[in-house]
C-alpha cells in the first residue's frame, strides 16, 4: 500500500468516527430542546394549578367536580413532564480511558504507514484521561493529518501540572515550509476540538521558535 492509499484509509476512518460524533451532537441538541420546552410547559402547568386553587376558593359546590378534574389533569401533566425532563437530562459519566502513552505509541505506528511522524513521550505509564481509546486515536490521527503536507511533524506527549492540576498535553509541532506555511489546516479539526472540550480540555495554536507552529491539545489527567 502506498503512503497516499494509507493516508486515504486514515481519512476515511476519521470520517466514520465523525459521523458518530455528529449523531451524538444531534442527540444532545434534541435533548436540550426537549428540556427547554418541557420547562416552559411546567411553568404553564403551574399557572393552571394556581388558577385552579383560586377558582376553588371562589366557586360554589356546583363547580367542585370541574375544578377537581382540572387539578387532577394538571397534576398528571406535571408528573409526565418531570419524567420527560429526566429522560432529556444528559447523563454525565466520567470513564477512565486507556494509558495515554501506550495508546499514542500504537496509533503513531499506524500513522507512519501514511505520514512520517517523530514521537517524543514524556508521560507516565499510568497517565490516563476521560477519552476512550477510539476517541484518543481519532484525536491523534486528526492532528497529524491536518499537517500531513508539512516538511516535518513532531508529536510531543507530556505530563504537566498547572496551578496544582494535572494535565496531559499532546503537542503537534511542524517546521515552516519553504513557502512560509507549515502544512497545517489540511484537515478539519472541529471534531478534535469538540472531543477536547467534552472532557474539559482545549485546543490552542502558537508560533514555534525557528518557524512553523505548535498545535496543543490540553486534556485533564485523571487521578490514579
Kinemage of the C-alpha trace (Angstrom):
@kinemage 1
@onewidth
@group {chain A} dominant
@subgroup {mainchain}
@vectorlist {calphas} color= white
{ca unk a 1} P 0.000 0.000 0.000
{ca unk a 2} L 1.358 3.418 -0.942
{ca unk a 3} L 1.514 6.307 1.532
{ca unk a 4} L -1.240 8.048 -0.460
{ca unk a 5} L -3.506 4.993 -0.115
{ca unk a 6} L -2.696 4.691 3.582
{ca unk a 7} L -3.491 8.364 4.100
{ca unk a 8} L -6.827 7.901 2.331
{ca unk a 9} L -7.660 4.970 4.611
{ca unk a 10} L -6.893 7.074 7.687
{ca unk a 11} L -9.070 9.917 6.379
{ca unk a 12} L -11.975 7.521 5.748
{ca unk a 13} L -11.567 6.113 9.253
{ca unk a 14} L -11.771 9.655 10.623
{ca unk a 15} L -14.924 10.402 8.647
{ca unk a 16} L -16.702 7.329 10.019
{ca unk a 17} L -15.917 8.447 13.566
{ca unk a 18} L -17.093 11.986 12.745
{ca unk a 19} L -20.470 10.612 11.686
{ca unk a 20} L -20.790 9.127 15.176
{ca unk a 21} L -19.790 12.489 16.691
{ca unk a 22} L -22.394 14.247 14.540
{ca unk a 23} L -25.135 11.849 15.665
{ca unk a 24} L -24.186 12.359 19.302
{ca unk a 25} L -24.221 16.131 18.827
{ca unk a 26} L -27.688 15.940 17.239
{ca unk a 27} L -28.922 13.826 20.147
{ca unk a 28} L -27.599 16.348 22.682
{ca unk a 29} L -29.196 19.223 20.744
{ca unk a 30} L -32.546 17.435 20.621
{ca unk a 31} L -32.351 16.650 24.346
{ca unk a 32} L -31.590 20.291 25.154
{ca unk a 33} L -34.572 21.389 23.039
{ca unk a 34} L -36.881 18.921 24.788
{ca unk a 35} L -35.628 20.028 28.204
{ca unk a 36} L -36.209 23.684 27.355
{ca unk a 37} L -39.735 23.133 26.021
{ca unk a 38} L -40.574 20.870 28.958
{ca unk a 39} L -39.506 23.584 31.383
{ca unk a 40} L -41.817 26.058 29.615
{ca unk a 41} L -44.721 23.605 29.783
{ca unk a 42} L -44.126 23.023 33.501
{ca unk a 43} L -44.443 26.761 34.042
{ca unk a 44} L -47.795 26.721 32.207
{ca unk a 45} L -48.990 23.758 34.291
{ca unk a 46} L -48.080 25.653 37.438
{ca unk a 47} L -50.186 28.587 36.250
{ca unk a 48} L -53.132 26.189 35.722
{ca unk a 49} L -52.652 24.781 39.232
{ca unk a 50} L -52.608 28.244 40.777
{ca unk a 51} L -55.706 29.202 38.767
{ca unk a 52} L -57.491 26.022 39.893
{ca unk a 53} L -56.677 26.806 43.515
{ca unk a 54} L -58.063 30.323 43.114
{ca unk a 55} L -61.219 29.026 41.409
{ca unk a 56} L -61.788 26.570 44.249
{ca unk a 57} L -61.889 29.458 46.688
{ca unk a 58} L -64.364 31.420 44.598
{ca unk a 59} L -66.716 28.720 43.221
{ca unk a 60} L -69.598 27.018 44.986
{ca unk a 61} L -70.110 23.263 45.275
{ca unk a 62} L -71.528 23.007 41.726
{ca unk a 63} L -68.082 23.759 40.224
{ca unk a 64} L -66.113 21.454 42.504
{ca unk a 65} L -66.185 18.464 40.121
{ca unk a 66} L -64.815 20.605 37.261
{ca unk a 67} L -62.060 22.022 39.483
{ca unk a 68} L -61.131 18.528 40.730
{ca unk a 69} L -60.780 17.334 37.113
{ca unk a 70} L -58.675 20.387 36.260
{ca unk a 71} L -56.425 19.871 39.297
{ca unk a 72} L -56.019 16.150 38.559
{ca unk a 73} L -55.161 16.791 34.905
{ca unk a 74} L -52.576 19.420 35.850
{ca unk a 75} L -51.006 17.030 38.380
{ca unk a 76} L -50.816 14.207 35.811
{ca unk a 77} L -49.264 16.586 33.292
{ca unk a 78} L -46.711 17.709 35.869
{ca unk a 79} L -45.671 14.118 36.641
{ca unk a 80} L -45.340 13.258 32.937
{ca unk a 81} L -43.306 16.396 32.201
{ca unk a 82} L -40.958 15.735 35.116
{ca unk a 83} L -40.393 12.213 33.765
{ca unk a 84} L -39.683 13.666 30.317
{ca unk a 85} L -37.260 16.154 31.838
{ca unk a 86} L -35.332 13.300 33.482
{ca unk a 87} L -35.078 11.461 30.153
{ca unk a 88} L -33.763 14.596 28.444
{ca unk a 89} L -31.234 15.341 31.179
{ca unk a 90} L -27.740 14.461 29.915
{ca unk a 91} L -26.036 11.681 31.834
{ca unk a 92} L -22.553 12.727 32.910
{ca unk a 93} L -20.300 9.702 33.302
{ca unk a 94} L -16.546 10.074 33.634
{ca unk a 95} L -14.858 6.950 32.285
{ca unk a 96} L -11.145 6.348 32.682
{ca unk a 97} L -9.586 5.836 29.294
{ca unk a 98} L -6.550 3.729 28.433
{ca unk a 99} L -2.961 4.716 29.186
{ca unk a 100} L -2.194 7.716 27.005
{ca unk a 101} L 1.446 6.901 26.257
{ca unk a 102} L 0.799 3.328 25.129
{ca unk a 103} L -2.221 4.340 23.057
{ca unk a 104} L -0.448 7.190 21.270
{ca unk a 105} L 2.547 4.913 20.550
{ca unk a 106} L 0.261 2.339 18.929
{ca unk a 107} L -1.618 4.957 16.899
{ca unk a 108} L 1.566 6.642 15.646
{ca unk a 109} L 2.875 3.259 14.471
{ca unk a 110} L -0.262 3.000 12.320
{ca unk a 111} L 0.035 6.597 11.121
{ca unk a 112} L 3.634 6.083 9.943
{ca unk a 113} L 2.376 3.927 7.077
{ca unk a 114} L 0.912 7.161 5.685
{ca unk a 115} L 2.804 10.096 7.236
{ca unk a 116} L 6.244 10.391 8.827
{ca unk a 117} L 5.970 11.455 12.474
{ca unk a 118} L 8.637 11.888 15.166
{ca unk a 119} L 7.147 10.876 18.523
{ca unk a 120} L 8.506 12.165 21.845
{ca unk a 121} L 6.980 10.719 25.021
{ca unk a 122} L 7.393 12.416 28.407
{ca unk a 123} L 4.352 10.929 30.093
{ca unk a 124} L 3.998 8.461 32.958
{ca unk a 125} L 2.922 4.936 32.058
{ca unk a 126} L -0.203 5.260 34.242
{ca unk a 127} L -1.361 8.635 32.864
{ca unk a 128} L -4.948 8.487 31.592
{ca unk a 129} L -7.730 10.825 30.514
{ca unk a 130} L -11.509 10.561 30.166
{ca unk a 131} L -11.115 9.830 26.434
{ca unk a 132} L -11.816 6.285 25.275
{ca unk a 133} L -9.246 4.527 23.073
{ca unk a 134} L -11.092 5.279 19.815
{ca unk a 135} L -11.514 8.931 20.808
{ca unk a 136} L -7.830 9.364 21.597
{ca unk a 137} L -6.979 7.585 18.359
{ca unk a 138} L -9.198 9.963 16.384
{ca unk a 139} L -7.611 12.972 18.071
{ca unk a 140} L -4.024 11.929 17.301
{ca unk a 141} L -4.763 10.951 13.689
{ca unk a 142} L -6.595 14.241 13.155
{ca unk a 143} L -3.651 16.283 14.429
{ca unk a 144} L -1.251 14.507 12.091
{ca unk a 145} L -3.465 14.509 9.003
{ca unk a 146} L -4.030 18.245 9.442
{ca unk a 147} L -0.282 18.769 8.916
{ca unk a 148} L 0.368 15.907 6.500
{ca unk a 149} L 1.975 18.277 3.963
{ca unk a 150} L 4.436 19.775 6.465
{ca unk a 151} L 8.137 19.069 5.834
{ca unk a 152} L 8.474 17.633 9.360
{ca unk a 153} L 5.940 16.638 12.009
{ca unk a 154} L 6.806 16.110 15.658
{ca unk a 155} L 4.391 14.850 18.261
{ca unk a 156} L 5.134 15.535 21.935
{ca unk a 157} L 3.069 13.878 24.668
{ca unk a 158} L 3.850 15.154 28.157
{ca unk a 159} L 2.545 15.449 31.692
{ca unk a 160} L 2.096 18.953 33.063
{ca unk a 161} L 0.910 20.419 36.354
{ca unk a 162} L -0.721 23.850 36.182
{ca unk a 163} L -1.886 25.527 39.398
{ca unk a 164} L -1.848 22.173 41.153
{ca unk a 165} L -3.959 20.453 38.489
{ca unk a 166} L -2.595 17.560 36.418
{ca unk a 167} L -2.845 17.904 32.649
{ca unk a 168} L -1.741 15.999 29.575
{ca unk a 169} L -0.517 17.947 26.584
{ca unk a 170} L -0.407 16.488 23.099
{ca unk a 171} L 1.655 18.918 21.048
{ca unk a 172} L 1.970 18.745 17.272
{ca unk a 173} L 4.976 20.712 16.097
{ca unk a 174} L 5.653 21.450 12.418
{ca unk a 175} L 8.584 23.116 10.683
{ca unk a 176} L 7.967 26.045 8.374
{ca unk a 177} L 7.645 25.077 4.717
{ca unk a 178} L 9.700 26.876 2.026
{ca unk a 179} L 6.648 28.930 1.060
{ca unk a 180} L 6.218 30.143 4.659
{ca unk a 181} L 3.406 27.763 5.556
{ca unk a 182} L 3.537 24.874 7.991
{ca unk a 183} L 1.378 22.299 6.256
{ca unk a 184} L -1.453 22.768 8.737
{ca unk a 185} L -5.160 23.362 8.131
{ca unk a 186} L -5.315 20.386 5.776
{ca unk a 187} L -7.843 18.539 7.918
{ca unk a 188} L -10.973 19.603 9.740
{ca unk a 189} L -10.056 19.848 13.428
{ca unk a 190} L -13.582 20.655 14.584
{ca unk a 191} L -14.091 17.105 15.848
{ca unk a 192} L -10.727 17.158 17.641
{ca unk a 193} L -11.636 20.388 19.409
{ca unk a 194} L -15.105 19.025 20.240
{ca unk a 195} L -13.597 15.953 21.916
{ca unk a 196} L -11.116 18.039 23.891
{ca unk a 197} L -13.826 20.399 25.162
{ca unk a 198} L -16.119 17.478 26.032
{ca unk a 199} L -13.653 16.334 28.718
{ca unk a 200} L -12.756 19.832 29.926
{ca unk a 201} L -9.743 20.383 27.660
{ca unk a 202} L -8.859 22.863 24.958
{ca unk a 203} L -7.024 23.311 21.681
{ca unk a 204} L -4.605 26.168 21.038
{ca unk a 205} L -2.172 27.150 18.295
{ca unk a 206} L 1.022 29.172 18.712
{ca unk a 207} L 4.107 30.157 16.721
{ca unk a 208} L 7.153 27.945 17.012
{ca unk a 209} L 10.666 29.203 17.534
{ca unk a 210} L 12.588 28.988 14.271
{ca unk a 211} L 9.373 28.946 12.223
{ca unk a 212} L 6.351 26.719 11.923
{ca unk a 213} L 3.644 26.273 14.519
{ca unk a 214} L 2.652 24.237 17.549
{ca unk a 215} L -0.859 22.959 17.974
{ca unk a 216} L -1.522 21.981 21.594
{ca unk a 217} L -4.364 19.807 22.847
{ca unk a 218} L -4.523 20.052 26.649
{ca unk a 219} L -6.568 17.393 28.455
{ca unk a 220} L -7.248 16.983 32.195
{ca unk a 221} L -5.422 13.956 33.580
{ca unk a 222} L -7.347 11.560 35.785
{ca unk a 223} L -6.020 10.655 39.205
{ca unk a 224} L -4.821 7.045 39.666
